[in-house]
């Protein structure tokens, strides 16, 4: 997976302090409505479980098939730091009292040679299978777009696995276009 400039682990000065929670995007009404909220440190177990489930779902992918047996243990300090970062947010979607989806959004630095200077990078998007095609992804993206607007970001980028035609269709429906391909060559 290509990462935002500086990698997932990159931190800037001052990020160790707790980040301010962004304002919530309006949620639709109704008993089955999807509500999206920013994740916080008490949600760490849920964040780890959903992001590991995403990786396992793509077990046939040449990159994601190499999941370490101790991935969940390794993930905890990394994901905890991400939850406290001021440069990113993780959104959780809830429906009928359960967390049904996740989306991570990072303010990434662009190339100094190109516009825009900063953009949003979306990653770790996962909706639990029984809740798919119910508007969960659209609700998560609505929260991400709102977060980007508050930060003055004008562009969102993401990567998705090419073998997953359903997710490719979903991203197309949400207005994303393919602008590059990630290639892999293993070395002996």
Backbone as JSON, one array per atom type, in Angstrom:
{
  "sequence": "XXXXXXXXXXXXXXXXXXXXXXXXXXXXXXXXXXXXXXXXXXXXXXXXXXXXXXXXXXXXXXXXXXXXXXXXXXXXXXXXXXXXXXXXXXXXXXXXXXXXXXXXXXXXXXXXXXXXXXXXXXXXXXXXXXXXXXXXXXXXXXXXXXXXXXXXXXXXXXXXXXXXXXXXXXXXXXXXXXXXXXXXXXXX",
  "N": [[0.83, -1.16, 0.0], [0.59, 2.19, -0.85], [1.66, 4.93, 1.0], [0.77, 8.04, 2.67], [2.92, 10.86, 2.19], [5.83, 10.54, 4.07], [4.97, 8.37, 5.47], [2.92, 6.08, 7.44], [3.68, 6.15, 10.08], [4.75, 8.63, 10.52], [5.21, 11.56, 12.39], [4.53, 14.85, 13.52], [5.9, 17.66, 15.35], [4.42, 18.11, 18.5], [2.23, 16.45, 18.15], [1.83, 14.53, 20.01], [0.16, 15.36, 21.98], [-3.3, 15.26, 22.89], [-5.68, 15.22, 20.26], [-8.0, 17.66, 18.98], [-11.44, 17.01, 18.82], [-13.14, 16.79, 15.75], [-15.99, 18.66, 14.51], [-19.12, 17.04, 14.31], [-20.61, 15.66, 11.38], [-23.93, 16.19, 10.15], [-26.3, 13.67, 11.03], [-28.43, 11.24, 9.45], [-31.96, 10.9, 10.12], [-33.97, 8.48, 11.99], [-34.61, 5.07, 13.03], [-32.86, 3.1, 12.03], [-30.8, 4.61, 11.19], [-27.55, 5.64, 10.14], [-24.99, 6.66, 12.16], [-22.21, 8.73, 12.41], [-19.14, 9.12, 14.03], [-16.19, 10.64, 15.48], [-13.5, 8.48, 16.28], [-12.04, 7.61, 19.43], [-9.46, 7.19, 21.93], [-10.58, 5.28, 23.84], [-11.9, 3.63, 22.02], [-10.08, 1.94, 20.93], [-9.81, -0.96, 20.87], [-11.94, -1.67, 19.18], [-11.23, -0.3, 16.84], [-8.82, -1.61, 16.17], [-9.83, -4.23, 15.76], [-11.58, -3.87, 13.53], [-9.84, -2.85, 11.55], [-8.0, -4.95, 11.27], [-9.76, -6.92, 10.4], [-10.36, -5.87, 7.89], [-7.86, -6.17, 6.57], [-7.66, -8.97, 6.63], [-9.79, -9.65, 5.02], [-8.81, -9.11, 2.53], [-7.05, -11.16, 1.91], [-6.12, -12.5, -0.35], [-4.73, -10.68, -1.79], [-1.61, -9.57, -3.11], [-0.07, -7.89, -1.41], [-1.46, -7.59, 1.07], [-1.77, -10.2, 1.88], [0.27, -11.0, 3.44], [-0.03, -10.85, 6.2], [1.02, -10.5, 9.5], [1.2, -12.89, 12.19], [1.0, -11.73, 14.71], [-0.23, -9.31, 14.27], [-2.38, -7.78, 15.35], [-1.48, -7.18, 17.94], [0.82, -5.71, 17.33], [-0.43, -3.59, 16.1], [-1.74, -2.06, 18.02], [-0.15, 0.04, 19.51], [0.5, 1.69, 17.31], [-2.01, 2.37, 16.15], [-3.16, 3.62, 18.36], [-1.53, 5.91, 18.6], [-2.25, 7.11, 16.19], [-4.94, 7.7, 16.69], [-4.65, 9.76, 18.49], [-3.41, 11.75, 17.08], [-3.05, 15.0, 15.66], [-3.12, 15.42, 12.98], [-4.79, 13.73, 11.71], [-7.82, 11.75, 11.56], [-10.0, 9.21, 12.73], [-12.94, 7.78, 11.74], [-15.9, 6.31, 13.05], [-18.67, 4.37, 12.14], [-21.94, 3.94, 13.26], [-24.75, 1.86, 13.8], [-27.94, 0.95, 14.88], [-26.95, 0.64, 17.5], [-24.46, -0.6, 17.26], [-21.04, -0.69, 16.17], [-20.37, -0.37, 12.81], [-18.71, 0.31, 10.74], [-15.63, 1.81, 9.52], [-13.33, 4.48, 8.88], [-10.34, 5.99, 8.03], [-8.76, 9.14, 7.98], [-6.27, 11.21, 6.78], [-4.38, 14.18, 6.98], [-2.28, 14.86, 4.52], [0.95, 15.7, 3.25], [1.58, 17.18, 0.18], [3.51, 16.93, -2.88], [6.19, 19.26, -3.14], [6.36, 20.32, -5.63], [3.95, 20.29, -6.88], [0.45, 21.18, -7.01], [-2.31, 20.31, -4.92], [-0.83, 21.72, -1.92], [-1.35, 20.33, 0.42], [-3.36, 17.46, 1.08], [-6.17, 15.26, 1.58], [-5.81, 11.97, 2.69], [-7.38, 8.99, 2.44], [-7.81, 5.99, 4.18], [-7.92, 2.54, 5.3], [-10.63, 1.77, 5.17], [-13.58, 0.23, 5.99], [-16.49, -1.69, 6.01], [-18.66, -3.65, 7.86], [-19.6, -6.82, 6.6], [-22.53, -7.59, 6.69], [-23.72, -5.08, 6.74], [-23.27, -3.71, 4.45], [-24.03, -1.81, 1.5], [-25.97, -0.18, 2.55], [-25.62, 2.47, 2.91], [-23.57, 3.09, 4.64], [-20.83, 3.51, 3.93], [-21.14, 5.84, 2.4], [-22.02, 7.59, 4.4], [-19.75, 7.62, 6.09], [-17.89, 8.76, 4.3], [-19.11, 11.23, 3.97], [-18.65, 12.37, 6.49], [-15.86, 12.5, 6.35], [-15.48, 14.29, 4.22], [-16.6, 16.56, 5.35], [-14.78, 16.96, 7.48], [-12.47, 17.48, 5.97], [-13.24, 19.89, 4.75], [-13.33, 21.6, 6.99], [-10.63, 21.82, 7.43], [-9.68, 23.07, 5.23], [-8.94, 21.54, 3.06], [-8.82, 20.43, -0.3], [-8.87, 18.17, -1.8], [-9.22, 14.65, -2.02], [-7.56, 11.6, -1.68], [-7.12, 8.09, -2.32], [-6.33, 4.59, -2.06], [-7.35, 1.53, -3.54], [-7.95, -2.0, -3.48], [-7.48, -3.71, -6.48], [-8.75, -6.11, -7.18], [-11.14, -6.15, -5.91], [-14.04, -5.65, -7.01], [-16.52, -4.67, -6.19], [-15.89, -2.7, -4.27], [-14.47, -0.97, -5.89], [-16.51, -0.12, -7.6], [-18.11, 1.2, -5.73], [-16.43, 3.32, -4.96], [-16.23, 4.63, -7.41], [-18.93, 5.46, -7.66], [-19.0, 7.31, -5.64], [-17.63, 9.4, -6.7], [-14.87, 9.2, -7.16], [-11.97, 8.89, -9.2], [-9.79, 6.78, -11.13], [-6.38, 7.45, -11.07], [-3.78, 6.62, -10.99], [-1.76, 3.64, -10.88], [-0.77, 1.21, -8.51], [2.08, -0.73, -8.41], [3.76, -3.86, -7.92], [6.81, -5.5, -7.4], [8.44, -8.3, -6.53], [11.58, -8.94, -5.07], [14.4, -11.15, -5.45]],
  "CA": [[0.0, 0.0, 0.0], [1.32, 3.45, -0.83], [1.29, 5.72, 2.17], [0.99, 9.47, 2.53], [4.31, 11.29, 2.33], [6.3, 10.42, 5.44], [4.55, 7.07, 6.0], [1.88, 6.08, 8.47], [4.23, 6.4, 11.4], [5.33, 9.97, 10.61], [4.6, 12.45, 13.38], [5.11, 16.18, 13.59], [6.01, 18.15, 16.72], [3.18, 18.47, 19.16], [1.15, 15.51, 17.91], [1.66, 13.62, 21.14], [-0.97, 15.81, 22.78], [-4.6, 14.8, 22.39], [-6.23, 16.06, 19.2], [-9.34, 18.16, 19.19], [-12.42, 16.27, 18.03], [-13.81, 17.63, 14.76], [-17.44, 18.71, 14.63], [-19.77, 15.92, 13.62], [-21.5, 15.94, 10.26], [-25.29, 15.82, 10.53], [-26.66, 12.27, 10.78], [-29.81, 11.08, 9.03], [-32.89, 10.51, 11.19], [-34.57, 7.16, 11.85], [-34.08, 4.03, 13.92], [-31.76, 2.4, 11.38], [-29.88, 5.61, 10.65], [-26.12, 5.48, 10.4], [-24.41, 7.82, 12.84], [-20.75, 8.71, 12.3], [-18.48, 9.92, 15.07], [-14.75, 10.42, 15.55], [-13.04, 7.49, 17.25], [-11.15, 8.11, 20.48], [-8.64, 6.14, 22.53], [-11.37, 4.16, 24.37], [-12.36, 2.8, 20.91], [-8.91, 1.27, 20.35], [-10.08, -2.37, 20.58], [-12.82, -1.71, 18.01], [-10.43, 0.14, 15.69], [-7.92, -2.72, 15.84], [-10.61, -5.34, 15.22], [-12.08, -3.54, 12.19], [-8.74, -2.72, 10.58], [-7.47, -6.3, 11.03], [-10.77, -7.59, 9.57], [-10.14, -5.37, 6.53], [-6.67, -6.84, 6.03], [-7.98, -10.39, 6.42], [-10.72, -9.75, 3.88], [-8.01, -9.02, 1.31], [-6.0, -12.17, 2.07], [-5.6, -12.95, -1.65], [-3.96, -9.59, -2.37], [-0.17, -9.82, -2.93], [0.48, -7.11, -0.31], [-2.16, -7.83, 2.33], [-1.74, -11.62, 2.22], [1.43, -11.23, 4.31], [-0.39, -10.38, 7.54], [1.78, -11.16, 10.57], [0.32, -13.51, 13.19], [0.84, -10.83, 15.86], [-0.59, -8.0, 13.72], [-3.24, -7.02, 16.27], [-0.62, -6.67, 19.02], [1.65, -4.66, 16.75], [-1.28, -2.48, 15.68], [-2.25, -1.26, 19.14], [0.52, 1.34, 19.73], [0.41, 2.49, 16.09], [-3.36, 2.91, 16.03], [-3.36, 4.55, 19.48], [-0.89, 7.18, 18.21], [-3.07, 7.72, 15.13], [-6.15, 8.26, 17.31], [-4.29, 10.98, 19.22], [-2.75, 12.67, 16.15], [-3.77, 16.19, 15.2], [-3.09, 15.44, 11.51], [-5.69, 12.72, 11.15], [-8.95, 11.32, 12.35], [-10.62, 7.94, 12.37], [-14.38, 7.84, 11.97], [-16.63, 5.07, 13.24], [-20.09, 4.43, 11.8], [-22.75, 3.13, 14.16], [-26.14, 1.64, 13.42], [-28.64, 0.07, 15.82], [-26.15, 0.44, 18.7], [-23.22, -1.33, 17.0], [-20.11, -0.09, 15.21], [-20.52, -1.13, 11.57], [-17.76, 0.74, 9.73], [-14.49, 2.63, 9.93], [-12.61, 5.2, 7.83], [-9.25, 6.83, 8.55], [-8.5, 10.27, 7.09], [-5.02, 11.85, 7.17], [-3.94, 15.35, 6.22], [-0.98, 14.49, 3.98], [1.7, 16.75, 2.55], [1.79, 16.91, -1.24], [4.82, 17.25, -3.43], [6.4, 20.71, -3.22], [6.34, 20.71, -7.04], [2.59, 20.18, -7.4], [-0.69, 21.6, -6.2], [-2.3, 21.15, -3.74], [0.25, 21.51, -0.95], [-1.83, 19.3, 1.34], [-4.58, 16.79, 0.63], [-6.63, 14.22, 2.51], [-5.59, 10.59, 2.27], [-8.32, 8.1, 3.11], [-7.35, 4.61, 4.23], [-8.52, 1.67, 6.32], [-12.08, 1.87, 5.07], [-14.17, -1.1, 6.12], [-17.87, -1.8, 6.47], [-18.9, -5.06, 8.15], [-20.36, -7.35, 5.46], [-24.0, -7.51, 6.7], [-24.17, -3.69, 6.7], [-22.9, -3.11, 3.16], [-25.11, -1.37, 0.61], [-26.98, 0.48, 3.38], [-25.26, 3.87, 3.06], [-22.53, 3.28, 5.66], [-19.66, 4.13, 3.3], [-21.52, 7.22, 2.04], [-22.03, 8.37, 5.64], [-18.35, 7.8, 6.49], [-17.28, 9.74, 3.39], [-19.68, 12.54, 4.3], [-17.89, 12.89, 7.64], [-14.51, 12.81, 5.88], [-15.58, 15.52, 3.42], [-16.82, 17.64, 6.33], [-13.48, 17.15, 8.15], [-11.59, 18.14, 5.0], [-13.69, 21.27, 4.61], [-12.89, 22.35, 8.17], [-9.17, 21.99, 7.35], [-9.35, 23.75, 3.98], [-8.4, 20.58, 2.08], [-9.64, 20.45, -1.5], [-8.69, 16.94, -2.58], [-9.13, 13.4, -1.27], [-6.96, 10.5, -2.43], [-7.16, 6.79, -1.67], [-5.98, 3.4, -2.83], [-8.2, 0.38, -3.25], [-7.47, -3.25, -4.08], [-8.14, -3.82, -7.79], [-9.54, -7.33, -7.31], [-12.43, -5.94, -5.25], [-14.85, -4.88, -7.97], [-17.59, -3.97, -5.48], [-15.38, -1.45, -3.69], [-14.15, -0.07, -7.01], [-17.78, 0.48, -8.01], [-18.54, 2.13, -4.69], [-15.61, 4.53, -5.05], [-16.68, 5.33, -8.62], [-20.21, 6.09, -7.35], [-18.74, 8.44, -4.73], [-16.95, 10.46, -7.44], [-13.43, 9.01, -7.28], [-11.51, 8.35, -10.48], [-8.46, 6.16, -11.09], [-5.39, 8.36, -11.64], [-2.51, 5.92, -11.05], [-1.8, 2.25, -10.45], [0.32, 0.77, -7.66], [2.63, -1.98, -8.92], [4.64, -4.56, -6.98], [7.76, -6.47, -7.93], [9.21, -8.91, -5.44], [12.99, -9.16, -5.41], [14.89, -12.43, -4.91]],
  "C": [[0.89, 1.24, 0.0], [0.79, 4.28, 0.32], [1.44, 7.19, 1.86], [2.46, 9.78, 2.76], [4.72, 11.22, 3.79], [5.88, 9.12, 6.09], [3.53, 7.2, 7.1], [2.42, 6.45, 9.83], [4.74, 7.82, 11.59], [4.54, 10.83, 11.59], [5.3, 13.8, 13.32], [5.14, 16.6, 15.05], [4.64, 18.48, 17.28], [2.05, 17.48, 18.97], [0.92, 14.57, 19.07], [0.48, 14.06, 22.01], [-2.28, 15.39, 22.11], [-5.14, 15.77, 21.34], [-7.62, 16.54, 19.57], [-10.29, 17.37, 18.3], [-13.06, 17.21, 17.03], [-15.31, 17.65, 15.02], [-18.03, 17.56, 13.83], [-20.61, 16.43, 12.46], [-22.91, 15.53, 10.68], [-25.59, 14.36, 10.16], [-28.11, 12.19, 10.32], [-30.68, 10.62, 10.2], [-33.39, 9.09, 10.96], [-33.88, 6.13, 12.72], [-32.88, 3.31, 13.34], [-30.7, 3.35, 10.84], [-28.44, 5.29, 11.04], [-25.63, 6.78, 11.02], [-22.91, 7.67, 12.77], [-20.17, 9.62, 13.37], [-16.98, 9.67, 14.99], [-14.43, 9.36, 16.59], [-12.11, 8.18, 18.24], [-10.42, 6.91, 21.09], [-9.46, 5.0, 23.17], [-11.92, 3.21, 23.29], [-11.25, 1.94, 20.32], [-9.19, -0.2, 20.0], [-10.94, -2.52, 19.33], [-12.05, -1.33, 16.75], [-9.5, -0.98, 15.24], [-8.7, -3.85, 15.18], [-11.08, -5.06, 13.79], [-10.97, -3.46, 11.16], [-8.07, -4.07, 10.29], [-8.46, -7.09, 10.17], [-10.64, -7.15, 8.11], [-8.96, -6.07, 5.87], [-6.96, -8.32, 5.73], [-8.91, -10.59, 5.22], [-9.97, -9.73, 2.55], [-6.84, -9.99, 1.35], [-5.43, -12.7, 0.76], [-4.74, -11.89, -2.33], [-2.48, -9.82, -2.11], [0.48, -9.03, -1.79], [-0.14, -7.54, 1.01], [-2.16, -9.29, 2.75], [-0.61, -11.95, 3.2], [1.19, -10.73, 5.74], [0.36, -11.19, 8.6], [0.81, -11.77, 11.58], [0.06, -12.6, 14.4], [0.44, -9.42, 15.42], [-1.43, -7.17, 14.69], [-2.43, -6.42, 17.43], [0.26, -5.54, 18.52], [0.84, -3.41, 16.42], [-1.63, -1.54, 16.83], [-1.49, 0.05, 19.36], [0.45, 2.26, 18.51], [-0.96, 3.15, 15.99], [-3.67, 3.87, 17.17], [-2.74, 5.91, 19.15], [-1.7, 7.88, 17.12], [-4.33, 8.35, 15.71], [-5.86, 9.56, 18.04], [-3.66, 12.05, 18.32], [-3.65, 13.86, 15.8], [-3.87, 16.25, 13.68], [-4.05, 14.44, 10.88], [-6.85, 12.46, 12.09], [-9.4, 9.96, 11.85], [-12.09, 8.07, 12.71], [-14.94, 6.44, 12.14], [-18.09, 5.31, 12.88], [-20.83, 3.48, 12.73], [-24.17, 3.02, 13.61], [-26.74, 0.65, 14.4], [-27.76, -0.3, 17.01], [-24.84, -0.3, 18.5], [-22.34, -0.54, 16.01], [-20.11, -0.98, 13.97], [-19.52, -0.71, 10.49], [-16.71, 1.67, 10.3], [-13.9, 3.3, 8.69], [-11.57, 6.08, 8.51], [-8.94, 7.91, 7.52], [-7.3, 11.04, 7.62], [-4.8, 13.1, 6.33], [-2.49, 15.08, 5.81], [-0.36, 15.67, 3.23], [1.91, 16.31, 1.11], [3.22, 17.21, -1.65], [5.0, 18.77, -3.47], [6.38, 21.23, -4.66], [4.93, 20.79, -7.63], [1.58, 20.82, -6.46], [-1.6, 20.39, -6.01], [-1.15, 20.81, -2.81], [-0.09, 20.38, 0.02], [-3.1, 18.7, 0.75], [-4.98, 15.79, 1.7], [-6.35, 12.86, 1.89], [-6.5, 9.7, 3.1], [-7.78, 6.68, 3.05], [-8.17, 3.83, 5.26], [-10.04, 1.77, 6.34], [-12.66, 0.46, 5.08], [-15.59, -0.97, 6.65], [-18.12, -3.29, 6.7], [-19.86, -5.61, 7.1], [-21.89, -7.26, 5.56], [-24.56, -6.09, 6.55], [-23.84, -3.0, 5.37], [-24.15, -2.83, 2.33], [-26.29, -0.78, 1.39], [-26.64, 1.95, 3.61], [-24.18, 4.15, 4.09], [-21.31, 3.98, 5.07], [-19.96, 5.58, 2.93], [-21.52, 8.11, 3.28], [-20.61, 8.64, 6.14], [-17.67, 8.85, 5.61], [-17.84, 11.14, 3.62], [-18.96, 13.18, 5.47], [-16.48, 13.29, 7.23], [-14.51, 14.11, 5.08], [-15.77, 16.72, 4.35], [-15.51, 17.99, 7.04], [-12.51, 17.87, 7.23], [-11.95, 19.6, 4.83], [-13.26, 22.14, 5.77], [-11.4, 22.65, 8.12], [-8.74, 22.71, 6.08], [-8.75, 22.83, 2.92], [-9.36, 20.47, 0.9], [-9.55, 19.17, -2.33], [-8.59, 15.75, -1.63], [-8.55, 12.34, -2.19], [-7.11, 9.21, -1.62], [-6.65, 5.73, -2.62], [-7.02, 2.34, -2.53], [-7.67, -0.82, -4.01], [-8.22, -3.49, -5.39], [-9.02, -5.06, -7.94], [-10.93, -7.2, -6.68], [-13.3, -5.03, -6.12], [-16.0, -4.12, -7.29], [-17.09, -2.66, -4.88], [-15.0, -0.47, -4.79], [-15.41, 0.63, -7.5], [-18.28, 1.5, -7.01], [-17.76, 3.43, -4.78], [-15.97, 5.32, -6.3], [-17.97, 6.11, -8.33], [-20.05, 7.3, -6.44], [-17.9, 9.53, -5.39], [-15.45, 10.34, -7.55], [-13.1, 8.45, -8.66], [-10.11, 7.75, -10.31], [-7.48, 7.1, -11.78], [-3.98, 7.77, -11.66], [-2.71, 4.49, -10.6], [-0.58, 1.96, -9.58], [0.79, -0.58, -8.19], [3.61, -2.55, -7.89], [5.54, -5.49, -7.75], [8.53, -7.01, -6.74], [10.61, -9.19, -5.93], [13.46, -10.47, -4.79], [15.67, -12.23, -3.63]]
}
